[in-house]
Amino acid sequence: MSKTGKDKNNKHTPMMQQFLAIKAGHRDKLLFYRMGDFYELFFEDAEKAARLLNITLTKRGKTDGQPIPMCGVPYHAAENYLAKLVKLGESVAICEQIGDPATSKGPVERQVVRIVTPGTVTDDSLMQERLDNLLCGIFPATDKQRFGLASINLSSGEFILQQLGSEEALLSELERLKPAETLLPDSDEAAFTPLPGMSVTRRPAWHFDADTAEQLLIKQFATKDLAGFGCEDMPEAIRAAGCILAYVQDTQRSTLPHIQQLKVERHENYIIIDAATRRNLEIDTNSKGDASNT
C-alpha cells in the first residue's frame, strides 16, 4: 500500500471511523454515540447540540490536524436532553454498544437501536401535555388540486386517512391537528407551503410509491387488500400512509401490533374552519401559544 493510502486510512482513529460510518446512515439526525456512561456527539452534531442544549463544547482528538468538536450528555439524564431536542424539532439517533468490550478487537460494536423524532415519540417524558403527538404525511395529486393526508398517533395506534380538495382545506386541517412532525416528498417543494413553525421532514419521492404503500399497509393489517377500509378513492392518502408506516417502522425498530386498522374521515360531514379563523378563535391554543383557557 502506498504512503498516500496509509495516510488516508489513518486519517481517523478506529473509533472515529466507526462513528463516521454510522453517522453516514443518519445524516439528517443528531447521533448520540454511547461511550461508557455518556452519549457523545462530534463535529457539526456537537456544535449544534451544544448550542441548543446550552452545554459545554469541547474537543476530542484531531482530523487533518484540526481538533474535533465534541460534547456529551450523561446516559442517566439522556431523556431530559432528548425532550429538549424533540421540542425544538430535532431528530436523534441513539447508538448503543452491543458488543462485549472484553472480547472486542478494536472499537466495541455499536449500532443505532432507536430513533427519536418529534412525531414518533411515545415516552410520556418526551411529550407535551394535552397535545396528541401526531405524525402526518402529505402527498399532493399531480394537478396539485387534491392532497392526501394521513395521520397517526403512535401511542394509541389510531391511523387516519383524509383526501382534501384544496390547499386551504389542507392548511385548515393541519391547524386543527397540530402535528408534531409532517412528512413531505422532497421532489416538489413548491406543491405545498407548510404552516409557520411546522416541523417538516422531507422524504425521497419513492417513499410515497403507490404499490409499495399498498403492500406495506396490507402486510401491516394482514388483509388481502384495502377495500374493507373504504379508501379505494383516496390514492394520495394511501401513498401518504405508506410513507408514514415505513418511517415509523424505521424509527421504532420493532413490530407495531397496536396499529390494527385505517380510519377514513370525509370532510363533507364537517364544517371547515380555515387556519386563520381557528387561530383567532383560540380553539386549540391561546395567543401565547399554550393551551390554557382554550
C-alpha angles and dihedrals in degrees: 000000000000123000088248091055091049091049090051093051092046094050090103133028116253090255092052091046088056092049093050093048091053093042090054088068093051105040094147095053138065109252117223100201113195115233111169109295094353141067106225129199127200142197115351091354090060094048092049096044093047090054096045096042097036093233130141118281112211137159137255123190125321141270121198086354092301123115114251113236112236140174133169145196126209114259093230092055098040096110091062091054092044090054090055093048094047091050088055090053097255127141122217132199113209112214116193135187107254099167129079112257090208093061101030119114103207122346117004110258112263136181140174107264100171138022120202118200130166093256100041104050115119101170111108090222091062098045130086115244119255093011124106107228100233129183113201133192125198129195121178124216116244092258091049088231095107131044129199113216125189125178133185134190100207093197095057099025093233108156118187133187126200134174113207126197101211143018089248091058090047093051090048092053092047090051088054096045097041094200118210089219135009127203117215132175113256093214098081114024091168093063093083136014111218120226116262111276094015114147104232128188116191116216129191113269092244089064085072094051111146099223093044091049093051093048093048092051094045090051093047093051096036093230134136092237141337097262093106091062093060095235101117091117094050105077095153092050090050090053090050090049092051091054091049093050093049090048093050092048090052096048097042096044089205143082117281106214094159092065097084110150149011121243119205121212120193120197098212084082094058142060109242117225111196120236096254093050092048090053093046092050089051090224096155106013133011127237090275091059099249132106100243116126093005 
